[in-house]
Amino acid sequence: MNILNISEASSEQKAQIESIFWESSSIQSFQSQKAKDEFLYKYLSGYYDYPEYFYYVTKDTEVLGYVCGFHNQYYDHEYYQKADIPLKFKPHLHINMSDKSRGMGLGSKLIQFYALKLKELGHSGVHIITADGDKSINFYQKNGFEILQVFDYKGRKLVALCSSLA
């Protein structure tokens, strides 16, 4: 297994990353192609511009999963203001693994790797926001995240989880 920076990804590997994104997405239907493209950009491809915050794991030439995020993108958005996340946890992350690679410990390794990279960049914490009741909450808690709060956003209950990078 190799953990690589997105700047090293071939177009085929980026296509595999996008496939994992759609495989993992809870939203599959969109009102238009433009809405779908905007969703993809907001939650995946926009992060390609920040390679220091984007890593993926491979076995041979196959992409098995990825982790990405940023230290302040969208932080001024009402979504994050509603969550009231302390500045210590300002960086956020998105992580998705292919269905066949789940349960192998690779997601945990990616989070550990990403946490080390964030620490090297001078960050002291990280957060993630997911849907209340989502099965990923248990995964995040097993990886050192604690529930900061549950909040309502546009009729949905969301959970903010945080982890210190001590």
C-alpha positions in Angstrom: 0.0 0.0 0.0 1.2 3.5 -0.8 -0.1 6.8 0.4 0.5 9.5 -2.3 -0.1 13.2 -2.7 -2.8 14.2 -5.2 -0.1 16.1 -7.2 1.2 12.6 -8.2 -2.1 11.3 -9.4 -2.6 10.4 -13.1 -5.8 11.2 -14.8 -6.8 7.5 -14.4 -6.2 7.7 -10.7 -8.3 10.9 -10.4 -11.1 9.1 -12.3 -10.8 6.3 -9.7 -11.0 8.9 -6.9 -14.1 10.4 -8.4 -15.7 7.0 -8.7 -15.0 6.3 -5.0 -16.6 9.8 -4.3 -19.8 8.9 -6.1 -19.9 5.4 -4.6 -19.7 6.9 -1.2 -22.0 9.9 -1.7 -25.4 9.9 0.0 -26.6 12.3 -2.7 -27.0 10.7 -6.1 -29.6 12.7 -8.0 -29.4 16.3 -9.0 -31.7 18.8 -10.6 -29.2 19.5 -13.4 -25.7 18.6 -14.6 -24.6 22.0 -13.3 -25.8 21.2 -9.8 -24.0 17.8 -10.0 -20.8 19.5 -11.1 -21.0 22.1 -8.3 -21.5 19.3 -5.8 -18.4 17.4 -7.1 -16.3 20.6 -7.0 -17.4 21.6 -3.5 -16.7 18.2 -1.9 -13.9 16.7 -4.1 -12.3 18.3 -7.2 -12.0 21.8 -5.6 -9.5 20.2 -3.2 -7.1 19.2 -6.0 -6.0 22.9 -5.8 -4.6 22.3 -2.3 -2.3 19.3 -2.6 -0.9 19.7 0.9 -4.3 18.7 2.1 -5.1 15.8 -0.3 -3.8 12.2 -0.1 -4.9 8.9 -1.6 -4.0 5.3 -0.9 -3.2 2.7 -3.7 -2.4 -0.9 -4.0 -0.5 -1.3 -7.3 -2.3 1.0 -9.6 -5.7 0.8 -8.0 -6.9 3.7 -5.8 -8.6 2.3 -2.6 -9.5 5.6 -0.9 -8.6 9.2 -0.2 -8.6 11.9 2.5 -8.8 15.6 1.8 -9.7 18.9 3.4 -8.5 22.4 4.0 -7.7 24.7 6.8 -10.3 27.4 6.1 -12.3 26.8 3.0 -16.0 27.3 3.5 -15.4 28.2 7.1 -17.2 31.5 6.8 -20.2 29.6 5.4 -23.3 29.6 7.6 -23.0 25.8 7.9 -19.8 26.1 9.9 -21.0 29.1 11.8 -24.1 27.1 12.9 -21.8 24.4 14.1 -19.7 26.9 16.1 -16.5 24.9 15.8 -13.6 26.4 17.9 -10.7 27.7 15.9 -8.4 25.0 17.3 -10.3 22.6 15.1 -10.6 24.8 12.0 -9.1 22.3 9.5 -11.7 19.8 8.2 -11.5 16.6 6.4 -13.4 14.4 4.0 -12.5 10.7 3.7 -13.9 8.0 1.5 -12.8 4.4 0.9 -13.9 2.1 -1.9 -16.4 -0.5 -0.8 -14.0 -3.3 -1.3 -11.3 -1.7 0.9 -13.5 -1.0 3.9 -12.8 -2.9 7.1 -9.1 -3.3 6.2 -7.8 -0.5 8.5 -6.8 1.7 5.6 -9.2 4.5 6.5 -7.7 4.7 10.0 -4.2 4.7 8.5 -5.2 7.6 6.2 -6.7 9.6 9.1 -3.5 9.0 11.1 -1.4 10.1 8.1 -3.5 13.2 7.5 -3.4 14.2 11.2 0.4 14.0 11.0 0.5 16.2 7.9 -1.9 18.7 9.5 0.4 18.8 12.6 3.4 19.4 10.4 1.5 22.3 8.8 1.1 23.8 12.3 -2.5 22.8 13.0 -3.6 21.7 16.5 -7.0 20.0 15.7 -9.3 18.9 12.9 -13.1 18.4 12.5 -15.6 16.6 10.4 -19.3 17.1 10.0 -21.6 14.3 9.1 -25.3 13.4 9.3 -26.7 12.4 12.7 -27.0 8.6 12.8 -24.5 8.0 10.1 -22.5 4.8 10.5 -19.3 6.7 10.0 -19.6 8.4 13.4 -18.5 5.2 15.1 -15.5 5.0 12.7 -14.5 8.6 13.6 -14.8 8.0 17.3 -12.6 4.9 17.0 -10.1 7.2 15.4 -10.0 9.8 18.2 -12.8 12.1 17.3 -15.3 13.3 19.9 -18.8 14.6 19.3 -18.6 18.4 19.7 -22.3 18.9 19.1 -25.4 17.9 17.1 -27.1 20.8 15.3 -29.9 21.5 12.8 -29.0 22.8 9.3 -31.7 23.2 6.7 -34.0 20.6 8.3 -31.2 18.0 8.8 -29.5 17.0 12.0 -25.8 17.1 11.6 -22.9 16.1 14.0 -19.7 18.0 14.4 -16.8 15.8 15.6 -13.4 17.1 16.6 -10.0 15.6 17.3 -6.9 17.3 18.9 -3.6 16.7 17.1 -1.5 16.5 20.3 
